[in-house]
Amino acid sequence: MYLMKVDPRALEENPDRSRHTPATAQADAMMLATIKAVGLVQPPVVVPRSDGGNGFVIDRGHRRVRLAIAAELAEIDILVDEPANDNGAMRSVVENIARETLNPVDQWRAIERLVALGWTEEGIGIALSLPVRRIKQLRLCANILPAILDQFAKGDMPNEQQLRTIAAARQEEQKEVWKKHKPSKVDPHVTWWSVAQALTKKRMYANDASFGDDLAAAYGIQWVEDLFAEGDQDGRYTTDVEAFLGAQQEWMTQNLPKRGTIAEVTNYGEVKLPPKAQRVHGKPGKADHTAMYLDREGRVQSVNYRMPEPPKKAKDKDGSGDASGSDEPIVTSRPRPDVTRMGIEMIGDYRTDALHDALARAPVENDTLTALLVLALAGLNVSVHSGAGGGVFGMKRFARHAVMLFDEQGKLAFDRETLQLAARGMLTEVLSCRENASNSGIVARVAGDAIGADRFLPNMGTDEFLSCLSRPALEASCAETSVTPRQKVRETRTALAEHFKAERFVHSSALFAPDAAKLMDWLLSNTVASHDEAEEPSAPTDQTGAVDPDEQESVQDLSEDGPAPEESGSDADPYQVAAE
């Protein structure tokens, strides 16, 4: 037998070869990629022609020759053997029957040998036509106990996640677990899920730690490098969960903001806020509180919340301070509304923050500013302290803006800039779209629409807000984007949140402009109410101006039971009604 080079196209096929069934297209593609990368590793075996003519007949390696031609190789190495009496039939059968592919452990050892010779994982993947992920997976065998590797060599392999879990454990731990889960004569297979479960330890990653090296050293935390983490990420971790959480708790204690508290979480990982606390989804105010807590992964999280005003309104005799009247009952309905109650609350916070920003920075004409001040004082959340009784809500807060208009001698003295600043501050105190007792109602939305507060609304394309939308509302939000609605709502929401990271999204229900019909109803009801008030008869008085007690009851009866004012049609002009 000797070695020589020939053009593969000059070789003749043996019609008596054993393997006539073609290999799969995937197998051919793999061998073709290997030939292109490293050439023919094993030369085909040929014999001289039996009729004494020139040339050679392929004895073993028909597929290699065919794919070498497909790879456009000009020459290949061949081994020339003596012809057999049976024309090579037995050797062909034995070679094809006895051949066996490398088991995973042998593949790993071969890969490690190539790596030692300077091959990269990408180069090995190209040469062997294997995904780089498969190369990385096989290289996990380097951390596996030899006894477990023997089981791998038999073709009994765990899945990738289980393999990663086993490889991440120390070999001493693997040895202890293997004693309990190794195969027996009765059952030669291994339940890899049980092995991985026994070796699973909770990992707390350095990337999630808020504390620094000083607290890590104080709590005895030893970071372990995750060799299989992404190259651009901090893959350090510790399995000492108790020490990690203790360091996180101490860091929170040392870094609590003003008005901050450390909160607990529920079994579902949700933060426990104080009773009656209202979560703030927009920008927190100076009087708002911050709750810091640890989520299920041990990360430090924080939320802002607002405590209700002292319950002074509840003590008012006339009921004007009853804050509970603005709370709408939660009604379970099907189908789900476009925006949930939490979504409406978030919109209220977003609107209020945008309205306040616009009042502080947007250009506002003097006449508009005066009109807005009138609107603000007509809000649902405004009470006036008067001699006839009433709420005292916000009196001290409102007074600080009025103080700006006085000089040191207590005289009214101000310039236009100071007046505008006071008016903006007063409007900011009064106008609110929040879904609580401070809600100004439709007047706040009219005010926001008048000064263009829509421009100050934040990007609402976040997972937190999008989770408050129904399927139809989510799919409607996809209309003007490149996002296609998915079969699952969660996947649609995730795709939209990813899309809106690059651009601003404001849901149509959050825009300030109120519904025209609702605004007209408000105008009509308040115009008629003011008309009724002007027409209400006054009680007779005596010469001193006091109400005659004998006549007071009859006046009340007249005002309560008298004829109602004529209702205007739905098409009537509210301002015409006021003029009449």
C-alpha positions as CSV (number, residue, x, y, z in Angstrom):
1,M,0.0,0.0,0.0
2,Y,1.4,3.4,-1.0
3,L,0.3,7.0,-0.9
4,M,0.0,9.2,-4.0
5,K,-1.9,12.3,-5.3
6,V,-4.5,12.1,-8.1
7,D,-7.3,14.2,-9.5
8,P,-10.5,12.9,-7.8
9,R,-12.4,13.1,-11.1
10,A,-10.1,10.4,-12.6
11,L,-11.2,7.8,-10.0
12,E,-13.8,5.2,-11.0
13,E,-16.6,4.1,-8.7
14,N,-16.8,0.4,-7.7
15,P,-20.2,-1.0,-8.7
16,D,-19.9,-3.7,-6.1
17,R,-19.6,-1.4,-3.1
18,S,-21.7,-2.2,0.0
19,R,-23.3,1.3,0.7
20,H,-25.6,2.4,-2.1
21,T,-28.1,4.4,0.1
22,P,-27.0,8.0,0.0
23,A,-26.2,9.9,3.2
24,T,-28.5,12.6,4.4
25,A,-28.1,16.1,3.1
26,Q,-27.2,17.3,6.6
27,A,-24.4,14.7,6.8
28,D,-23.1,15.6,3.4
29,A,-23.1,19.3,4.2
30,M,-21.1,18.6,7.4
31,M,-18.4,16.5,5.6
32,L,-18.3,19.1,2.8
33,A,-17.7,21.9,5.3
34,T,-14.9,19.8,6.9
35,I,-13.2,19.1,3.6
36,K,-13.3,22.8,2.7
37,A,-11.8,23.7,6.1
38,V,-9.1,21.1,6.6
39,G,-9.1,18.9,3.4
40,L,-9.5,15.1,3.4
41,V,-8.4,13.8,6.8
42,Q,-8.5,10.2,5.8
43,P,-7.4,9.4,2.1
44,P,-9.7,7.1,0.2
45,V,-8.4,3.6,-0.5
46,V,-8.3,2.6,-4.2
47,V,-7.1,-0.5,-6.2
48,P,-5.8,-0.8,-9.8
49,R,-8.4,-1.6,-12.4
50,S,-9.0,-5.4,-12.7
51,D,-8.8,-5.4,-16.5
52,G,-5.2,-4.2,-16.4
53,G,-6.0,-0.7,-17.8
54,N,-4.8,2.6,-16.5
55,G,-6.5,4.2,-13.6
56,F,-7.9,3.2,-10.2
57,V,-11.2,2.0,-8.8
58,I,-12.4,3.3,-5.5
59,D,-12.4,0.6,-2.9
60,R,-13.3,2.5,0.2
61,G,-14.3,6.2,0.4
62,H,-16.8,6.8,-2.4
63,R,-18.5,9.6,-0.5
64,R,-15.2,11.3,0.4
65,V,-14.2,11.4,-3.3
66,R,-17.6,12.7,-4.4
67,L,-17.5,15.5,-1.8
68,A,-13.9,16.3,-2.7
69,I,-15.1,16.9,-6.2
70,A,-17.9,19.1,-4.9
71,A,-15.3,21.1,-2.9
72,E,-13.5,21.6,-6.2
73,L,-10.2,20.1,-5.0
74,A,-7.7,19.7,-7.8
75,E,-5.8,16.8,-6.1
76,I,-6.3,14.5,-3.2
77,D,-4.2,11.9,-1.4
78,I,-5.2,8.3,-2.1
79,L,-3.9,5.0,-0.7
80,V,-3.3,2.4,-3.4
81,D,-4.0,-1.2,-2.2
82,E,-3.7,-4.6,-3.7
83,P,-7.0,-5.8,-5.3
84,A,-8.9,-8.5,-3.3
85,N,-10.2,-11.7,-4.7
86,D,-13.8,-10.6,-3.9
87,N,-13.3,-7.2,-5.5
88,G,-13.2,-5.7,-1.9
89,A,-16.7,-6.7,-1.0
90,M,-15.8,-8.0,2.5
91,R,-13.6,-5.1,3.4
92,S,-16.3,-2.7,2.3
93,V,-19.0,-4.4,4.4
94,V,-16.8,-4.7,7.5
95,E,-15.7,-1.0,7.3
96,N,-19.3,0.3,7.1
97,I,-20.8,-2.1,9.7
98,A,-18.0,-1.7,12.3
99,R,-17.8,2.1,12.0
100,E,-19.2,4.0,15.0
101,T,-19.4,7.8,15.6
102,L,-17.4,9.3,18.5
103,N,-19.4,9.5,21.7
104,P,-19.7,13.0,23.4
105,V,-16.9,12.4,25.8
106,D,-14.5,11.5,23.0
107,Q,-15.7,14.5,21.0
108,W,-14.9,16.7,24.0
109,R,-11.4,15.2,24.4
110,A,-10.8,15.8,20.7
111,I,-12.0,19.4,20.9
112,E,-9.8,20.0,23.9
113,R,-6.8,18.7,22.0
114,L,-7.6,21.1,19.1
115,V,-7.9,24.0,21.6
116,A,-4.5,23.1,23.0
117,L,-3.1,23.2,19.5
118,G,-4.3,26.8,19.1
119,W,-7.7,26.3,17.5
120,T,-10.5,28.6,18.4
121,E,-14.0,27.4,19.2
122,E,-15.3,29.2,16.1
123,G,-12.6,27.5,14.0
124,I,-13.5,24.1,15.4
125,G,-17.1,24.7,14.7
126,I,-16.5,25.6,11.1
127,A,-14.1,22.6,10.5
128,L,-16.5,20.1,12.1
129,S,-19.7,21.8,10.9
130,L,-20.9,22.1,14.5
131,P,-22.6,25.1,16.2
132,V,-20.3,27.0,18.5
133,R,-22.9,26.5,21.2
134,R,-22.4,22.7,20.9
135,I,-18.7,23.2,21.2
136,K,-19.1,25.2,24.4
137,Q,-21.6,22.6,25.7
138,L,-19.1,19.8,25.2
139,R,-16.4,21.8,26.9
140,L,-18.5,21.7,30.1
141,C,-17.3,18.1,30.4
142,A,-14.0,19.5,31.7
143,N,-15.7,20.2,35.1
144,I,-17.5,16.8,35.3
145,L,-16.6,14.0,37.7
146,P,-14.9,11.1,35.8
147,A,-17.5,8.6,37.0
148,I,-20.2,10.8,35.5
149,L,-18.2,11.1,32.3
150,D,-18.2,7.4,31.9
151,Q,-22.0,7.5,31.9
152,F,-21.9,10.3,29.3
153,A,-19.7,8.0,27.1
154,K,-22.5,5.5,27.0
155,G,-24.7,8.0,25.3
156,D,-26.7,8.8,28.4
157,M,-26.4,12.7,28.5
158,P,-28.4,15.3,30.4
159,N,-29.8,18.4,28.6
160,E,-27.8,21.6,28.4
161,Q,-29.3,23.2,31.4
162,Q,-28.8,20.2,33.6
163,L,-25.2,19.8,32.3
164,R,-24.5,23.4,33.2
165,T,-25.9,22.9,36.7
166,I,-23.7,19.8,37.2
167,A,-20.6,21.4,35.8
168,A,-21.1,24.4,38.0
169,A,-20.9,22.3,41.2
170,R,-17.6,21.3,42.8
171,Q,-16.5,17.7,42.1
172,E,-16.7,16.9,45.8
173,E,-20.4,17.8,45.7
174,Q,-20.8,15.9,42.4
175,K,-19.3,12.8,44.1
176,E,-21.7,12.9,47.0
177,V,-24.7,13.3,44.8
178,W,-23.5,10.6,42.3
179,K,-23.4,8.0,45.1
180,K,-27.2,8.4,45.5
181,H,-28.2,8.7,41.9
182,K,-25.7,6.6,39.9
183,P,-27.3,3.9,37.7
184,S,-27.9,0.3,38.9
185,K,-28.1,-3.0,37.2
186,V,-31.9,-2.8,37.3
187,D,-32.0,0.7,35.8
188,P,-28.9,1.6,33.8
189,H,-30.2,5.1,33.0
190,V,-29.8,8.1,35.2
191,T,-32.5,10.6,36.1
192,W,-30.4,13.7,35.3
193,W,-33.2,16.0,36.6
194,S,-32.7,14.6,40.1
195,V,-28.9,15.0,39.9
196,A,-29.2,18.6,38.7
197,Q,-31.9,19.3,41.4
198,A,-29.6,18.0,44.1
199,L,-26.7,20.2,42.9
200,T,-28.8,23.3,42.4
201,K,-27.8,26.2,44.6
202,K,-29.3,29.7,44.6
203,R,-26.8,32.1,43.0
204,M,-26.6,35.7,44.0
205,Y,-24.8,37.7,41.4
206,A,-22.4,40.5,42.0
207,N,-24.1,42.4,39.2
208,D,-27.2,42.6,41.4
209,A,-25.4,43.7,44.5
210,S,-25.8,47.4,45.6
211,F,-23.1,47.0,48.3
212,G,-19.4,47.4,47.7
213,D,-16.3,45.4,48.5
214,D,-16.2,46.7,52.1
215,L,-19.5,45.1,53.0
216,A,-18.7,42.0,51.0
217,A,-15.6,41.5,53.1
218,A,-17.4,42.3,56.3
219,Y,-20.0,39.6,55.5
220,G,-17.4,37.1,54.3
221,I,-18.7,36.9,50.8
222,Q,-16.4,35.1,48.4
223,W,-17.2,35.8,44.7
224,V,-16.9,32.8,42.3
225,E,-16.4,33.5,38.6
226,D,-18.9,32.0,36.2
227,L,-16.7,30.7,33.4
228,F,-19.7,30.4,31.1
229,A,-21.1,33.9,31.5
230,E,-21.2,36.3,28.6
231,G,-17.9,38.1,28.0
232,D,-19.3,41.6,28.5
233,Q,-21.1,40.8,31.8
234,D,-19.9,40.5,35.4
235,G,-20.4,36.8,36.0
236,R,-19.3,36.7,39.6
237,Y,-21.7,35.1,42.0
238,T,-22.0,33.6,45.5
239,T,-24.1,30.8,46.9
240,D,-24.0,32.3,50.4
241,V,-27.5,33.7,50.1
242,E,-27.8,34.7,53.8
243,A,-24.6,36.8,53.7
244,F,-25.6,38.4,50.4
245,L,-29.1,39.5,51.7
246,G,-27.6,40.7,55.0
247,A,-25.1,42.9,53.1
248,Q,-28.0,44.2,50.9
249,Q,-30.1,45.0,54.0
250,E,-27.2,46.9,55.7
251,W,-26.6,48.9,52.5
252,M,-30.3,49.9,52.4
253,T,-30.0,51.0,56.0
254,Q,-27.0,53.1,55.3
255,N,-28.5,54.7,52.1
256,L,-32.1,55.3,53.1
257,P,-33.3,58.6,51.6
258,K,-35.2,61.3,53.5
259,R,-38.7,60.0,54.3
260,G,-37.4,56.5,53.3
261,T,-38.4,53.2,54.9
262,I,-37.4,49.5,54.4
263,A,-40.4,47.5,53.4
264,E,-41.2,43.8,53.4
265,V,-42.5,41.9,50.5
266,T,-45.4,39.4,50.1
267,N,-45.1,35.8,49.1
268,Y,-45.6,36.9,45.5
269,G,-42.7,39.3,45.6
270,E,-44.8,42.5,45.9
271,V,-43.9,45.3,48.2
272,K,-46.0,45.9,51.3
273,L,-46.8,49.6,51.6
274,P,-48.3,51.2,54.8
275,P,-52.1,51.1,55.1
276,K,-53.8,53.7,52.9
277,A,-50.6,54.5,51.1
278,Q,-51.1,55.6,47.5
279,R,-48.3,54.5,45.1
280,V,-46.8,57.3,43.0
281,H,-46.1,56.3,39.5
282,G,-44.9,59.7,38.3
283,K,-42.3,62.0,39.7
284,P,-42.4,62.0,43.6
285,G,-43.0,65.2,45.4
286,K,-41.1,66.6,48.4
287,A,-43.6,65.2,50.8
288,D,-43.7,61.7,49.3
289,H,-42.1,58.7,50.8
290,T,-39.7,56.0,49.4
291,A,-40.0,52.3,50.3
292,M,-36.9,50.3,49.7
293,Y,-37.1,46.5,49.5
294,L,-35.4,43.3,48.2
295,D,-37.1,41.5,45.3
296,R,-36.9,37.7,44.8
297,E,-33.5,37.9,43.2
298,G,-32.1,39.9,46.1
299,R,-31.9,43.1,44.2
300,V,-32.6,46.4,45.9
301,Q,-35.7,48.0,44.5
302,S,-37.6,51.2,45.5
303,V,-41.1,52.6,45.0
304,N,-42.5,56.0,45.9
305,Y,-45.8,56.4,47.8
306,R,-47.9,59.1,49.2
307,M,-49.8,59.1,52.5
308,P,-53.2,60.7,52.7
309,E,-53.8,64.1,54.2
310,P,-54.8,64.2,57.9
311,P,-58.5,63.2,58.1
312,K,-59.8,66.7,58.7
313,K,-62.4,66.4,55.9
314,A,-64.0,63.4,57.6
315,K,-65.0,65.6,60.6
316,D,-66.7,68.3,58.5
317,K,-70.4,68.5,59.3
318,D,-71.5,69.5,55.8
319,G,-69.8,66.5,54.2
320,S,-67.6,68.7,51.9
321,G,-64.5,67.0,53.3
322,D,-65.6,63.5,52.6
323,A,-62.8,62.2,50.4
324,S,-64.3,58.8,50.0
325,G,-66.9,60.1,47.6
326,S,-64.3,60.4,44.8
327,D,-63.3,56.7,45.1
328,E,-65.0,54.7,42.4
329,P,-66.0,51.2,43.3
330,I,-64.0,48.4,41.6
331,V,-66.4,46.6,39.3
332,T,-65.4,43.3,37.7
333,S,-66.6,43.3,34.2
334,R,-66.1,41.3,31.0
335,P,-64.6,41.9,28.6
336,R,-61.6,43.6,30.3
337,P,-61.6,47.4,29.9
338,D,-59.0,48.9,27.6
339,V,-57.2,50.4,30.6
340,T,-57.3,48.9,34.1
341,R,-57.8,50.9,37.3
342,M,-54.1,50.9,38.0
343,G,-53.5,52.2,34.5
344,I,-56.0,55.0,35.1
345,E,-54.2,55.9,38.3
346,M,-50.9,55.9,36.4
347,I,-52.4,58.1,33.7
348,G,-53.6,60.5,36.5
349,D,-50.1,60.7,37.9
350,Y,-48.5,61.2,34.5
351,R,-51.0,63.9,33.6
352,T,-50.5,65.8,36.8
353,D,-46.7,65.8,36.5
354,A,-47.0,66.9,32.9
355,L,-49.5,69.6,33.8
356,H,-47.3,70.9,36.6
357,D,-44.2,70.9,34.2
358,A,-46.2,72.8,31.6
359,L,-47.4,75.4,34.2
360,A,-43.8,75.9,35.2
361,R,-42.2,76.1,31.8
362,A,-44.7,76.4,28.9
363,P,-45.5,79.9,27.5
364,V,-48.9,81.0,28.9
365,E,-50.7,84.2,27.9
366,N,-51.9,86.4,30.8
367,D,-55.5,86.1,29.9
368,T,-55.1,82.3,29.7
369,L,-53.4,82.3,33.1
370,T,-56.3,84.3,34.6
371,A,-58.8,81.9,33.1
372,L,-56.9,78.9,34.4
373,L,-56.9,80.3,37.8
374,V,-60.7,80.6,37.7
375,L,-60.9,77.0,36.4
376,A,-58.6,75.7,39.1
377,L,-60.7,77.2,41.9
378,A,-63.7,75.4,40.4
379,G,-62.0,72.0,40.8
380,L,-63.4,69.1,42.7
381,N,-60.6,69.1,45.2
382,V,-60.9,72.8,46.3
383,S,-62.6,73.8,49.5
384,V,-63.0,77.4,50.8
385,H,-62.9,78.3,54.4
386,S,-65.8,80.8,55.0
387,G,-68.0,82.1,57.7
388,A,-70.7,79.6,56.7
389,G,-68.4,76.7,57.3
390,G,-66.5,74.6,54.9
391,G,-63.2,72.8,54.5
392,V,-59.8,74.2,55.3
393,F,-57.9,72.0,52.8
394,G,-54.7,73.6,51.5
395,M,-55.1,77.0,53.2
396,K,-51.5,77.1,54.5
397,R,-50.1,75.8,51.2
398,F,-52.1,78.3,49.2
399,A,-51.1,81.2,51.5
400,R,-47.4,80.8,50.7
401,H,-48.0,81.9,47.1
402,A,-50.1,84.8,48.1
403,V,-47.3,86.1,50.5
404,M,-45.2,86.7,47.4
405,L,-47.5,89.6,46.4
406,F,-46.9,91.6,49.6
407,D,-44.1,93.9,50.5
408,E,-42.4,94.3,53.9
409,Q,-45.0,96.8,55.1
410,G,-47.8,94.4,54.3
411,K,-48.9,96.3,51.2
412,L,-49.8,94.7,47.9
413,A,-46.7,95.3,45.8
414,F,-45.7,93.1,42.9
415,D,-44.4,93.1,39.4
416,R,-45.8,91.1,36.5
417,E,-43.1,88.4,36.8
418,T,-43.9,87.9,40.5
419,L,-47.6,87.7,39.8
420,Q,-47.1,85.1,37.1
421,L,-44.8,83.1,39.4
422,A,-47.4,83.1,42.1
423,A,-50.2,82.2,39.7
424,R,-48.3,79.3,38.3
425,G,-47.5,78.1,41.8
426,M,-51.1,78.4,42.9
427,L,-52.3,76.5,39.8
428,T,-49.7,73.8,40.5
429,E,-51.1,73.4,44.0
430,V,-54.7,73.2,42.9
431,L,-54.9,71.4,39.6
432,S,-54.6,67.6,39.7
433,C,-55.6,64.7,37.6
434,R,-54.7,62.0,40.2
435,E,-57.2,59.3,40.9
436,N,-57.7,60.2,44.5
437,A,-59.3,62.9,46.7
438,S,-57.1,65.6,45.0
439,N,-58.7,65.0,41.5
440,S,-59.8,68.4,40.0
441,G,-62.0,66.6,37.5
442,I,-62.5,67.8,33.9
443,V,-61.2,71.3,34.6
444,A,-57.7,70.0,35.1
445,R,-57.9,68.3,31.7
446,V,-59.2,71.5,30.0
447,A,-56.3,73.4,31.6
448,G,-53.7,70.8,30.4
449,D,-55.1,70.9,26.9
450,A,-55.1,74.7,26.8
451,I,-51.3,75.0,27.6
452,G,-50.2,72.0,25.6
453,A,-49.3,69.7,28.6
454,D,-49.5,66.7,26.3
455,R,-45.9,67.5,25.3
456,F,-44.8,66.9,28.9
457,L,-46.3,63.5,29.3
458,P,-43.6,60.8,29.8
459,N,-42.9,57.8,27.6
460,M,-45.7,55.3,28.5
461,G,-44.2,52.5,26.4
462,T,-43.0,50.7,29.5
463,D,-43.9,47.1,30.5
464,E,-45.4,48.5,33.7
465,F,-48.0,50.6,31.9
466,L,-48.5,48.3,28.9
467,S,-49.5,45.5,31.3
468,C,-52.5,47.7,32.2
469,L,-53.9,47.5,28.6
470,S,-56.3,44.9,27.2
471,R,-55.5,42.8,24.2
472,P,-57.5,45.1,21.8
473,A,-55.8,48.2,23.2
474,L,-52.4,46.6,22.9
475,E,-53.1,45.6,19.3
476,A,-54.4,49.0,18.5
477,S,-51.1,50.5,19.8
478,C,-49.2,48.3,17.3
479,A,-51.1,50.0,14.4
480,E,-48.6,52.8,13.8
481,T,-45.5,50.8,14.6
482,S,-43.5,48.0,12.9
483,V,-44.6,45.6,15.7
484,T,-47.0,42.8,14.6
485,P,-49.4,41.6,17.3
486,R,-48.4,38.2,18.6
487,Q,-50.5,35.2,19.6
488,K,-49.7,35.8,23.3
489,V,-50.5,39.1,24.9
490,R,-47.3,39.0,26.9
491,E,-45.2,38.6,23.8
492,T,-47.0,41.6,22.1
493,R,-46.4,43.7,25.3
494,T,-42.7,42.8,25.4
495,A,-42.2,43.6,21.7
496,L,-44.0,47.0,22.1
497,A,-41.9,47.9,25.2
498,E,-38.7,47.0,23.2
499,H,-39.9,49.1,20.3
500,F,-40.8,52.2,22.4
501,K,-37.4,52.3,24.0
502,A,-36.2,54.3,21.0
503,E,-39.3,56.6,20.7
504,R,-41.9,58.2,22.9
505,F,-45.4,56.6,23.2
506,V,-48.4,58.2,24.8
507,H,-51.6,56.3,24.9
508,S,-54.6,58.1,23.5
509,S,-56.6,57.7,26.7
510,A,-53.9,59.8,28.5
511,L,-54.2,62.9,26.3
512,F,-55.6,65.9,28.1
513,A,-58.4,67.0,25.7
514,P,-61.6,65.8,27.4
515,D,-64.5,64.2,25.6
516,A,-66.6,67.0,23.9
517,A,-69.9,65.5,25.1
518,K,-68.7,65.3,28.8
519,L,-67.4,68.8,28.6
520,M,-70.7,70.0,27.3
521,D,-72.5,68.2,30.0
522,W,-70.3,69.8,32.6
523,L,-70.8,73.3,31.1
524,L,-74.6,72.8,31.0
525,S,-74.9,71.4,34.5
526,N,-72.8,74.2,36.0
527,T,-74.5,76.9,33.9
528,V,-78.0,75.7,35.1
529,A,-76.8,75.4,38.6
530,S,-75.5,79.0,38.7
531,H,-78.8,80.1,37.1
532,D,-80.8,78.3,39.8
533,E,-78.7,79.9,42.5
534,A,-79.3,83.4,41.1
535,E,-83.1,82.7,41.0
536,E,-83.3,81.3,44.5
537,P,-85.7,83.4,46.6
538,S,-84.3,85.0,49.7
539,A,-85.9,84.7,53.1
540,P,-87.7,87.7,54.6
541,T,-85.7,89.5,57.2
542,D,-86.6,91.8,60.1
543,Q,-85.3,95.4,60.3
544,T,-82.0,94.2,61.7
545,G,-81.3,92.0,58.7
546,A,-81.8,88.7,60.5
547,V,-84.0,85.9,58.9
548,D,-87.5,85.8,60.3
549,P,-87.8,82.3,61.8
550,D,-91.5,82.2,61.0
551,E,-90.8,82.7,57.3
552,Q,-87.6,80.6,57.0
553,E,-89.4,77.2,56.7
554,S,-91.7,78.4,53.9
555,V,-88.8,79.8,51.9
556,Q,-87.0,76.4,52.2
557,D,-90.2,74.7,51.0
558,L,-90.4,77.0,48.1
559,S,-86.8,76.4,47.0
560,E,-87.0,72.6,47.4
561,D,-90.5,71.9,46.0
562,G,-90.9,74.8,43.6
563,P,-91.0,74.3,39.9
564,A,-87.7,73.3,38.3
565,P,-86.1,75.6,35.8
566,E,-86.8,74.8,32.2
567,E,-84.3,72.4,30.8
568,S,-82.5,73.4,27.6
569,G,-82.2,71.0,24.7
570,S,-79.1,69.0,24.0
571,D,-78.2,71.3,21.1
572,A,-78.6,74.5,23.1
573,D,-75.6,76.9,23.5
574,P,-74.5,76.8,27.2
575,Y,-73.4,80.4,26.9
576,Q,-76.8,81.4,25.5
577,V,-78.4,79.7,28.5
578,A,-76.3,81.7,30.8
579,A,-77.2,84.9,29.0
580,E,-80.9,84.1,29.4
